[in-house]
Amino acid sequence: MVHGMTLELPWYHEGLQFKCTQCGDCCTGAPGFVWVNQEEIDAIAKLVGAESVAAFEAKYVRKVGARRSLVELKGGDCIFWSRETRGCTVYAARPRQCRTWPFWDSNLESPEEWARTCEQCPGSGKGPLHSLEEIEKQRKVMRV
């Protein structure tokens, strides 16, 4: 109780399981968006050894209204996903949207949404238990 009010805990207050299986399903498939900010663009450009941030942006970033997203390959795969190595080629500087999966608002909205996430992502609902504190920290980084 806080000042006479009961704190309502989210439905996932006991934690959720997740262990990335590196399946690449979240990096490939249907077209979508990987939102990036300037700090992330700068970090990825540095990691890939781009000649300049401007050159990197011209090649790998697209404007979507007032926001920016990484470009995709034909078919929707992330430009930085490698089918050969089955991994992210910029993993060390991957955007916050990638770092915080699957603990996004949209996936945590309800037990039903989490169940859908678990159906789509083989690592969701399995592996180590992430505490409410860990989940909330991730959720607040990226609102998707």
C-alpha positions in Angstrom: 0.0 0.0 0.0 1.2 3.5 -0.9 -0.7 6.3 0.8 -3.8 4.2 1.2 -3.6 2.9 -2.4 -2.9 -0.6 -3.5 -0.3 -1.0 -6.1 -1.6 -3.1 -9.0 1.1 -5.4 -10.3 1.2 -6.3 -13.9 0.1 -9.7 -14.9 3.7 -10.8 -15.5 4.8 -9.7 -12.0 6.2 -13.2 -11.2 8.6 -12.8 -14.2 8.7 -14.3 -17.7 11.0 -16.7 -19.4 13.1 -15.9 -22.4 16.3 -17.2 -24.0 17.3 -16.1 -27.5 17.6 -19.1 -29.8 19.2 -17.0 -32.6 16.6 -18.3 -35.0 16.5 -14.9 -36.7 12.7 -14.8 -37.0 12.6 -11.3 -35.5 15.3 -10.2 -38.0 13.7 -11.7 -41.1 10.4 -12.2 -42.8 7.6 -9.7 -43.3 8.6 -6.1 -43.9 8.6 -3.8 -40.9 10.7 -1.3 -39.1 13.9 -1.3 -36.9 13.7 2.2 -35.4 17.0 3.9 -34.8 18.1 7.1 -33.2 21.3 9.1 -33.9 23.3 7.5 -31.2 22.5 4.0 -32.6 23.2 5.1 -36.2 26.6 6.5 -35.1 27.5 3.3 -33.2 26.6 1.0 -36.1 28.4 3.3 -38.6 31.5 3.1 -36.4 31.2 -0.7 -36.0 31.0 -1.3 -39.7 33.8 1.1 -40.5 31.7 3.5 -42.5 33.6 6.3 -44.3 31.3 8.7 -42.6 28.0 8.7 -40.7 26.3 10.5 -43.6 27.5 7.9 -46.1 26.3 5.1 -43.7 22.9 6.8 -43.4 22.5 7.2 -47.1 23.1 3.5 -47.6 21.4 1.9 -44.5 18.8 4.3 -43.1 15.4 5.3 -44.4 13.2 8.1 -43.2 9.7 7.1 -42.2 7.9 10.3 -41.4 9.8 12.0 -38.6 11.5 8.8 -37.6 14.3 6.7 -39.1 14.5 2.9 -39.6 17.2 0.6 -40.9 16.6 -0.4 -44.5 15.6 -3.9 -45.4 16.5 -6.4 -48.0 13.9 -7.4 -50.5 11.4 -9.6 -48.6 11.8 -7.8 -45.3 15.1 -9.2 -43.9 17.2 -6.7 -41.9 20.1 -5.4 -43.9 22.4 -6.6 -41.1 21.1 -10.1 -40.7 23.4 -12.8 -42.2 21.8 -15.9 -43.5 25.2 -17.5 -43.9 26.2 -17.1 -40.2 22.6 -17.0 -38.9 23.4 -13.9 -36.9 23.4 -10.2 -36.7 26.5 -8.6 -38.2 26.2 -5.6 -36.0 25.2 -7.4 -32.8 27.6 -5.4 -30.5 25.9 -2.2 -31.6 22.4 -3.5 -32.3 19.6 -1.0 -31.8 17.6 -0.8 -28.6 14.6 -2.3 -30.4 16.6 -5.5 -30.9 18.2 -5.5 -27.5 14.9 -5.3 -25.7 13.0 -8.0 -27.5 10.6 -9.6 -26.5 9.9 -7.2 -23.5 7.9 -4.6 -25.5 4.7 -3.0 -24.4 2.8 -4.7 -27.3 4.0 -8.2 -26.2 3.3 -7.5 -22.6 -0.2 -6.0 -23.0 -1.9 -9.2 -21.9 -1.3 -12.9 -21.3 -2.9 -13.5 -24.7 -0.4 -11.2 -26.4 2.5 -12.9 -24.6 1.1 -16.3 -25.7 1.1 -15.0 -29.4 4.7 -13.8 -28.9 5.6 -17.3 -27.6 4.0 -18.9 -30.7 6.1 -16.6 -33.0 9.4 -16.6 -31.1 10.8 -20.0 -30.1 12.8 -18.4 -27.2 9.9 -16.6 -25.6 8.4 -18.6 -22.7 11.5 -20.7 -22.4 14.9 -20.4 -20.7 15.8 -18.3 -17.7 13.2 -16.4 -15.7 13.5 -12.7 -16.1 12.3 -10.7 -13.0 9.7 -8.0 -13.1 12.5 -5.5 -12.5 14.5 -6.7 -15.5 11.4 -6.8 -17.7 10.3 -3.3 -16.7 13.8 -1.9 -17.3 13.7 -3.4 -20.9 10.1 -2.3 -21.5 10.9 1.3 -20.6 13.8 1.5 -23.1 11.7 0.8 -26.2 8.0 1.3 -26.5 6.9 -0.9 -29.5 
